[in-house]
């Protein structure tokens, strides 16, 4: 018998709980979801939950495998290519100057 750490047990429980919840609610598996700030506090958790439900996830971040930077629009199209949906997290906060303009441009 192997001994799980608290983090491993929590991760297993969370993934199983999310999958069980989706099955009970008849959730449909959707196409790829781009998760902006995908390596950050919120984006990482959202990505993990989606993946546990069987949803393909593309984690976009400034330093991750899928380049995504709110300050560099040139990478947005590539990050969105093939994605059916996006979970949008704006760092550092939506209240900072320029955030609404960036969000509007991203939505176009």
N, C-alpha and C positions, 0 to 999 in steps of 0.2 A: 504494500500500500504506500502510495506517495503522499506526502504532506503538502497541501496547497498553502500558499501564503494568503494573507487576508486580501491582497489586491487581486490575486488570481481567482479567488472564490467570488469576490465582488464582481469581477469582470464576467465570469461565467454566469452568475446569477442575473446580472443585468441583461446580458445577451439573451439568455433563455427567457427571462421575463418579458422582454420586448417582443421576442418571436411568439411566445404564447399569447400575448395580448393581441398581436396582429392577427393571429389565427382565429382567435375568438371573435374579433371584430370583422373578419372577412376582408382584411386589407389586401389590396391588389399590389403586386410588385410593379413598379414603374420603371421607366428608362433611367438612364444615368442622371444623377443629380450633382451639379457643381456646388460644392460647399466652399464659399469664400472664407478666408481666415481659417482654412481647414486644419491647420496645425495649432491653432490657438485654443484657449480655454473652452469657449462655446462651440466653435466649429468642429473641433476634434470630437467632442461628445455627440454632436448631431451626426457627424459622419459615422461614428461607431454604432449608433442606434440604427441608422439607415442600413448600414452593412449587415447588422444582425437580422434585419428584416428581409435581407436578400436583395436590397436595392443597390445597384451599381453606383459607387460614389467616386467622384473626382475631387480631391482635396486641393483647392487652390490656395497658394500662399506665396509670400515674397521669397521664401527660402526653400520651398518644397519642390516636389517633382513636377507639379503643374504650376508654372509661373503665373502668379496673379498679384498685381500691385495696383491699388486704387489710384496711385499717382502716375501710372503709366498705361494709358488706354490702349497702346499698341498690342498688348498681350491679352486683352479681354476676349477678342474673337476666338483666338486659339483655345483659351480656357473653356469657352462656351460651346465650342464645336462638338456637336453630337449630344449635347446635354438636353434633356427634356424639361428640366426644372433647375432652379437654383435656390439655395438657402443663402441669404445675403447677410453677412455680418460686416459692419463697417468699423474699422479700427482707426482712431482710438474711440470715437464716439460720433453719433449722428449730429450732435450739437456743435461740432467744430465748424468754423468757417470753411466753405467749399464742399461740405459733405452733401448737401442737397443737390448741388450741381453735378457732383460725381455720380450720385444715385440716379439722377435724371438721365445723364448720358449713358450709364450702364443699361438702363431700362429701354433705351432706344435700340 
